[in-house]
Amino acid sequence: EMVIPATINTHTLGSAIGITVLSLTTLLAFGHSLPTFYEFFEFGLIYALAKFAVAAVPGGAIIVVTPLLEAYFHFTPEMIGLI
């Protein structure tokens, strides 16, 4: 009974790392500066809370993080499409 809940959500760790690295890389590729520590920390907190909404949906994190990327990192639709 404990193995299934513990292993079913391992994809969230990979998506958290992947989306974070891709968002920073996309910012640099489009000529934007990296966010300050405070901006990145605030984004990380909200992103961690938002991940609870899609804990059992593989690939659902990008749907939840799209408005966060637009609000905190000022992503354009082209940048969102690249991710």
C-alpha positions in Angstrom: 0.0 0.0 0.0 2.9 2.3 0.6 4.9 1.6 -2.6 2.5 2.9 -5.1 2.0 6.4 -3.6 5.7 6.8 -3.1 6.7 5.8 -6.6 3.8 7.2 -8.7 4.9 10.8 -8.2 8.6 10.5 -9.0 7.9 12.2 -12.4 7.3 15.5 -10.5 10.9 15.7 -9.4 12.1 15.4 -13.0 9.6 17.9 -14.3 10.5 20.4 -11.6 14.2 20.2 -12.5 13.5 20.2 -16.2 11.1 23.1 -16.3 13.4 25.2 -14.1 16.5 24.6 -16.2 14.5 25.1 -19.4 13.0 28.4 -18.2 16.4 29.8 -17.3 17.9 28.6 -20.6 15.0 30.1 -22.5 15.5 33.5 -20.8 19.2 33.5 -21.8 18.4 32.4 -25.3 16.0 35.2 -25.8 18.4 37.8 -24.5 16.8 38.4 -21.1 18.8 38.6 -17.9 18.5 35.9 -15.2 16.1 36.7 -12.4 17.3 37.9 -9.0 17.5 35.6 -6.1 14.3 37.0 -4.6 12.3 36.7 -7.9 13.5 33.1 -8.4 12.8 32.2 -4.7 9.2 33.6 -5.0 8.7 31.8 -8.2 10.0 28.6 -6.6 7.6 28.8 -3.7 4.5 29.4 -5.8 5.7 26.7 -8.3 6.0 24.2 -5.5 2.5 25.0 -4.2 1.1 24.7 -7.8 2.8 21.3 -8.2 0.4 19.8 -5.6 -2.5 20.5 -8.0 -1.0 18.2 -10.7 0.7 15.6 -8.5 -0.9 12.6 -10.3 -0.9 14.0 -13.8 2.2 13.3 -15.9 3.1 16.3 -18.0 0.5 18.5 -16.2 3.1 20.7 -14.6 3.7 22.7 -17.8 0.1 23.7 -17.9 0.2 25.0 -14.3 3.6 26.7 -14.7 2.7 28.6 -17.9 1.0 31.5 -16.1 3.7 31.6 -13.5 6.4 31.9 -16.1 4.4 34.8 -17.7 3.9 36.6 -14.4 7.3 36.2 -12.8 9.7 35.9 -15.7 7.7 37.9 -18.3 7.7 35.0 -20.8 6.2 35.7 -24.2 4.0 33.1 -26.1 7.0 32.2 -28.2 9.1 31.4 -25.1 6.3 29.3 -23.7 6.0 27.5 -27.0 9.7 26.7 -26.9 9.4 25.0 -23.5 
